[in-house]
Amino acid sequence: MQTQMRRLVPIVAVATLVVIADTVAMPIVRKYLYGSASATIVFVADFGIVLFTGIAGLFFAPRVGCPFWWRAGNGSPASRRVTWLTALLGLVVVASNAVALLVYRDQVARADVAPWLALLTPERAVALALRAALNEEIFFRFFLFPGAAWVVEHFIPTRQAALLTGVLVSAIVYGVIHPGFLMAFLVGCALSYIYYRLGLLPAMVVHFFTDAIPFTLLSLL
């Protein structure tokens, strides 16, 4: 019981940080994510989503071999190689997404794709990136990925196939809700792999810089 409570504290902290990020990025969050809902509704909804999916993730993740904050290596050469290759994948994700958003910024900023880019300021860019890194990693990587894998494992008694299905489900949903399905799908797959290999914290860090760098640059152009 005490162990579960200790694991719940970081989830509550993440939910609180998402609400703090909401206060800075509120004009964008309210208008384009919550249909001009009140700030109170935004705060309650975001806090509740992170808390609920985080608690669910605490149930699903260990049952399919997924880590929580950090997966410690065993110190072997193979383990260190996996860590370095996964870190390299994170750098590729950050760089490729930044380049893609900057190159195609005019198309992405169209009214029917991502009109909220016009409201970006450097402060809102960082807050929006932080909100996405925390909120979406809890939902897509910590909840949806292991949750789908856990369900599938009841029908396909192969852990590898179940995990692959979990990756695909979370990446597809991630791609659908972001502009540019293919790019978002690939990023979702990469973030799932980073989460599974290294843990939730590295995935959040990669996700944050993946958004923060291009968002900040776009806000200054």
C-alpha beads as a LAMMPS data file, in Angstrom:
LAMMPS data file: protein, C-alpha beads

221 atoms
220 bonds

1 atom types
1 bond types

-500.0 500.0 xlo xhi
-500.0 500.0 ylo yhi
-500.0 500.0 zlo zhi

Masses

1 110.0

Atoms # bond

1 1 1 0.000 0.000 0.000
2 1 1 2.789 2.422 0.898
3 1 1 4.592 1.582 -2.355
4 1 1 1.479 2.379 -4.393
5 1 1 1.037 5.678 -2.526
6 1 1 4.666 6.614 -3.232
7 1 1 4.087 5.903 -6.913
8 1 1 0.904 7.970 -6.886
9 1 1 2.677 11.095 -5.617
10 1 1 4.632 11.661 -8.887
11 1 1 1.404 11.227 -10.875
12 1 1 -0.270 13.943 -8.788
13 1 1 2.832 16.126 -9.256
14 1 1 2.684 15.670 -13.033
15 1 1 -1.036 16.524 -13.062
16 1 1 -0.266 19.679 -11.059
17 1 1 2.512 20.699 -13.461
18 1 1 0.103 20.257 -16.388
19 1 1 -2.338 22.661 -14.700
20 1 1 0.488 25.169 -14.146
21 1 1 1.439 24.901 -17.831
22 1 1 -2.233 25.456 -18.695
23 1 1 -2.183 28.835 -16.967
24 1 1 0.541 30.071 -19.340
25 1 1 -0.804 28.463 -22.521
26 1 1 -4.474 29.073 -21.631
27 1 1 -5.451 31.119 -24.760
28 1 1 -4.365 28.228 -26.979
29 1 1 -5.622 25.431 -24.733
30 1 1 -9.054 26.974 -24.232
31 1 1 -9.742 27.961 -27.822
32 1 1 -8.286 25.053 -29.758
33 1 1 -8.343 22.099 -27.356
34 1 1 -11.411 22.699 -25.197
35 1 1 -13.711 24.708 -27.473
36 1 1 -13.530 27.956 -25.460
37 1 1 -14.410 26.197 -22.196
38 1 1 -13.779 28.045 -18.950
39 1 1 -10.368 27.936 -17.328
40 1 1 -11.825 25.945 -14.427
41 1 1 -13.040 23.221 -16.776
42 1 1 -9.628 23.093 -18.452
43 1 1 -7.838 22.744 -15.109
44 1 1 -10.198 20.070 -13.790
45 1 1 -10.225 18.117 -17.058
46 1 1 -6.453 18.100 -17.503
47 1 1 -5.773 17.253 -13.869
48 1 1 -8.388 14.491 -13.928
49 1 1 -7.159 12.968 -17.205
50 1 1 -3.559 12.777 -16.009
51 1 1 -4.570 11.421 -12.598
52 1 1 -6.952 8.775 -13.970
53 1 1 -4.706 7.549 -16.787
54 1 1 -1.665 7.676 -14.497
55 1 1 -3.367 5.452 -11.930
56 1 1 -4.472 3.097 -14.723
57 1 1 -0.894 3.064 -16.024
58 1 1 0.331 1.991 -12.589
59 1 1 -1.907 -1.058 -12.992
60 1 1 -1.171 -1.922 -16.633
61 1 1 2.530 -1.125 -17.050
62 1 1 4.076 -3.672 -14.652
63 1 1 1.785 -6.417 -15.949
64 1 1 3.333 -6.250 -19.421
65 1 1 6.899 -5.510 -18.379
66 1 1 6.809 -1.744 -18.936
67 1 1 8.731 0.554 -16.583
68 1 1 7.565 3.578 -14.629
69 1 1 9.971 6.531 -14.428
70 1 1 13.225 4.800 -15.249
71 1 1 14.395 1.360 -16.362
72 1 1 17.837 0.795 -14.901
73 1 1 20.333 -1.099 -17.041
74 1 1 22.369 -4.005 -15.736
75 1 1 25.694 -2.417 -16.636
76 1 1 26.519 -4.910 -19.376
77 1 1 27.905 -3.776 -22.755
78 1 1 24.635 -4.800 -24.398
79 1 1 22.638 -2.740 -21.900
80 1 1 24.833 0.332 -22.404
81 1 1 24.545 -0.075 -26.170
82 1 1 20.745 -0.122 -25.952
83 1 1 20.825 3.008 -23.791
84 1 1 23.035 4.915 -26.220
85 1 1 21.076 3.802 -29.276
86 1 1 17.802 4.791 -27.614
87 1 1 19.254 8.186 -26.690
88 1 1 20.372 8.600 -30.299
89 1 1 16.838 7.795 -31.438
90 1 1 15.600 10.566 -29.145
91 1 1 17.962 13.064 -30.774
92 1 1 16.755 11.977 -34.211
93 1 1 13.131 12.500 -33.157
94 1 1 13.867 15.988 -31.804
95 1 1 15.839 17.059 -34.879
96 1 1 13.510 15.588 -37.486
97 1 1 10.365 17.072 -35.940
98 1 1 11.998 20.486 -35.615
99 1 1 13.115 20.447 -39.240
100 1 1 9.721 19.236 -40.476
101 1 1 7.782 21.929 -38.588
102 1 1 10.110 24.699 -39.697
103 1 1 10.190 23.612 -43.340
104 1 1 6.433 23.106 -43.584
105 1 1 5.393 25.861 -41.162
106 1 1 3.224 27.662 -43.729
107 1 1 1.237 24.519 -44.522
108 1 1 0.925 23.549 -40.853
109 1 1 -0.219 27.041 -39.863
110 1 1 -3.214 26.907 -42.238
111 1 1 -6.546 27.561 -40.545
112 1 1 -7.655 23.940 -40.953
113 1 1 -4.451 22.351 -39.608
114 1 1 -2.833 24.220 -36.708
115 1 1 -4.052 27.830 -36.545
116 1 1 -2.927 28.051 -32.906
117 1 1 0.655 28.525 -34.131
118 1 1 -0.240 32.172 -34.724
119 1 1 -0.839 32.593 -30.969
120 1 1 2.553 31.255 -29.927
121 1 1 4.876 33.353 -27.815
122 1 1 8.148 31.982 -26.395
123 1 1 6.486 31.526 -22.979
124 1 1 3.444 29.802 -24.441
125 1 1 5.678 27.646 -26.639
126 1 1 7.562 26.288 -23.626
127 1 1 4.375 25.855 -21.583
128 1 1 2.576 24.085 -24.419
129 1 1 5.563 21.774 -24.960
130 1 1 5.710 20.983 -21.238
131 1 1 1.970 20.331 -21.105
132 1 1 2.161 17.988 -24.098
133 1 1 5.227 16.141 -22.803
134 1 1 3.642 15.440 -19.432
135 1 1 0.020 14.951 -20.458
136 1 1 0.562 12.925 -23.611
137 1 1 3.330 10.689 -22.279
138 1 1 1.163 9.679 -19.334
139 1 1 -1.813 9.046 -21.615
140 1 1 -0.245 7.486 -24.715
141 1 1 2.886 5.800 -23.397
142 1 1 2.112 4.989 -19.754
143 1 1 -1.599 4.190 -20.145
144 1 1 -2.644 3.395 -23.709
145 1 1 0.468 1.472 -24.812
146 1 1 0.622 -0.988 -21.861
147 1 1 -3.168 -0.995 -21.512
148 1 1 -3.670 -2.177 -25.089
149 1 1 -0.817 -4.672 -24.700
150 1 1 -2.391 -6.050 -21.507
151 1 1 -5.745 -6.556 -23.248
152 1 1 -4.190 -8.176 -26.325
153 1 1 -2.069 -10.506 -24.199
154 1 1 -5.269 -12.151 -22.989
155 1 1 -5.973 -13.260 -26.561
156 1 1 -2.461 -13.615 -27.995
157 1 1 -0.244 -15.258 -25.363
158 1 1 2.927 -13.743 -26.788
159 1 1 4.387 -10.807 -24.894
160 1 1 6.270 -9.452 -27.916
161 1 1 3.162 -9.439 -30.129
162 1 1 1.121 -7.816 -27.359
163 1 1 3.695 -5.063 -26.877
164 1 1 3.914 -4.443 -30.615
165 1 1 0.133 -4.125 -30.762
166 1 1 0.237 -1.686 -27.852
167 1 1 2.812 0.434 -29.670
168 1 1 0.734 0.481 -32.852
169 1 1 -2.518 1.323 -31.071
170 1 1 -0.986 4.205 -29.114
171 1 1 0.935 5.517 -32.150
172 1 1 -2.139 5.392 -34.415
173 1 1 -4.294 7.306 -31.928
174 1 1 -1.405 9.729 -31.362
175 1 1 -1.121 10.249 -35.116
176 1 1 -4.839 10.812 -35.576
177 1 1 -5.042 13.683 -33.091
178 1 1 -1.941 15.484 -34.427
179 1 1 -1.512 17.292 -37.754
180 1 1 0.532 15.234 -40.189
181 1 1 -0.515 11.665 -39.398
182 1 1 2.547 9.855 -40.770
183 1 1 5.089 12.023 -38.964
184 1 1 3.116 11.895 -35.721
185 1 1 2.689 8.116 -36.041
186 1 1 6.448 7.616 -36.437
187 1 1 7.167 9.929 -33.512
188 1 1 4.627 8.000 -31.448
189 1 1 6.340 4.697 -32.263
190 1 1 9.745 6.153 -31.365
191 1 1 8.504 7.582 -28.068
192 1 1 6.921 4.246 -27.167
193 1 1 10.246 2.521 -27.803
194 1 1 12.123 5.119 -25.732
195 1 1 9.614 4.697 -22.907
196 1 1 9.831 0.907 -22.984
197 1 1 13.638 0.860 -23.070
198 1 1 14.468 3.733 -20.707
199 1 1 11.296 4.772 -18.887
200 1 1 8.705 7.511 -18.754
201 1 1 11.055 10.330 -17.732
202 1 1 13.354 10.023 -20.805
203 1 1 10.287 9.855 -23.062
204 1 1 8.949 13.048 -21.461
205 1 1 12.286 14.823 -21.921
206 1 1 12.478 13.849 -25.599
207 1 1 8.849 14.834 -26.148
208 1 1 9.409 18.202 -24.471
209 1 1 12.364 19.165 -26.666
210 1 1 10.633 17.732 -29.747
211 1 1 7.932 20.381 -29.302
212 1 1 9.737 23.150 -27.419
213 1 1 12.495 23.748 -29.964
214 1 1 10.333 24.216 -33.084
215 1 1 7.504 25.940 -31.155
216 1 1 9.920 28.484 -29.687
217 1 1 11.598 29.092 -33.027
218 1 1 8.237 29.528 -34.741
219 1 1 7.138 32.012 -32.066
220 1 1 10.192 34.143 -32.860
221 1 1 9.788 34.142 -36.646

Bonds

1 1 1 2
2 1 2 3
3 1 3 4
4 1 4 5
5 1 5 6
6 1 6 7
7 1 7 8
8 1 8 9
9 1 9 10
10 1 10 11
11 1 11 12
12 1 12 13
13 1 13 14
14 1 14 15
15 1 15 16
16 1 16 17
17 1 17 18
18 1 18 19
19 1 19 20
20 1 20 21
21 1 21 22
22 1 22 23
23 1 23 24
24 1 24 25
25 1 25 26
26 1 26 27
27 1 27 28
28 1 28 29
29 1 29 30
30 1 30 31
31 1 31 32
32 1 32 33
33 1 33 34
34 1 34 35
35 1 35 36
36 1 36 37
37 1 37 38
38 1 38 39
39 1 39 40
40 1 40 41
41 1 41 42
42 1 42 43
43 1 43 44
44 1 44 45
45 1 45 46
46 1 46 47
47 1 47 48
48 1 48 49
49 1 49 50
50 1 50 51
51 1 51 52
52 1 52 53
53 1 53 54
54 1 54 55
55 1 55 56
56 1 56 57
57 1 57 58
58 1 58 59
59 1 59 60
60 1 60 61
61 1 61 62
62 1 62 63
63 1 63 64
64 1 64 65
65 1 65 66
66 1 66 67
67 1 67 68
68 1 68 69
69 1 69 70
70 1 70 71
71 1 71 72
72 1 72 73
73 1 73 74
74 1 74 75
75 1 75 76
76 1 76 77
77 1 77 78
78 1 78 79
79 1 79 80
80 1 80 81
81 1 81 82
82 1 82 83
83 1 83 84
84 1 84 85
85 1 85 86
86 1 86 87
87 1 87 88
88 1 88 89
89 1 89 90
90 1 90 91
91 1 91 92
92 1 92 93
93 1 93 94
94 1 94 95
95 1 95 96
96 1 96 97
97 1 97 98
98 1 98 99
99 1 99 100
100 1 100 101
101 1 101 102
102 1 102 103
103 1 103 104
104 1 104 105
105 1 105 106
106 1 106 107
107 1 107 108
108 1 108 109
109 1 109 110
110 1 110 111
111 1 111 112
112 1 112 113
113 1 113 114
114 1 114 115
115 1 115 116
116 1 116 117
117 1 117 118
118 1 118 119
119 1 119 120
120 1 120 121
121 1 121 122
122 1 122 123
123 1 123 124
124 1 124 125
125 1 125 126
126 1 126 127
127 1 127 128
128 1 128 129
129 1 129 130
130 1 130 131
131 1 131 132
132 1 132 133
133 1 133 134
134 1 134 135
135 1 135 136
136 1 136 137
137 1 137 138
138 1 138 139
139 1 139 140
140 1 140 141
141 1 141 142
142 1 142 143
143 1 143 144
144 1 144 145
145 1 145 146
146 1 146 147
147 1 147 148
148 1 148 149
149 1 149 150
150 1 150 151
151 1 151 152
152 1 152 153
153 1 153 154
154 1 154 155
155 1 155 156
156 1 156 157
157 1 157 158
158 1 158 159
159 1 159 160
160 1 160 161
161 1 161 162
162 1 162 163
163 1 163 164
164 1 164 165
165 1 165 166
166 1 166 167
167 1 167 168
168 1 168 169
169 1 169 170
170 1 170 171
171 1 171 172
172 1 172 173
173 1 173 174
174 1 174 175
175 1 175 176
176 1 176 177
177 1 177 178
178 1 178 179
179 1 179 180
180 1 180 181
181 1 181 182
182 1 182 183
183 1 183 184
184 1 184 185
185 1 185 186
186 1 186 187
187 1 187 188
188 1 188 189
189 1 189 190
190 1 190 191
191 1 191 192
192 1 192 193
193 1 193 194
194 1 194 195
195 1 195 196
196 1 196 197
197 1 197 198
198 1 198 199
199 1 199 200
200 1 200 201
201 1 201 202
202 1 202 203
203 1 203 204
204 1 204 205
205 1 205 206
206 1 206 207
207 1 207 208
208 1 208 209
209 1 209 210
210 1 210 211
211 1 211 212
212 1 212 213
213 1 213 214
214 1 214 215
215 1 215 216
216 1 216 217
217 1 217 218
218 1 218 219
219 1 219 220
220 1 220 221
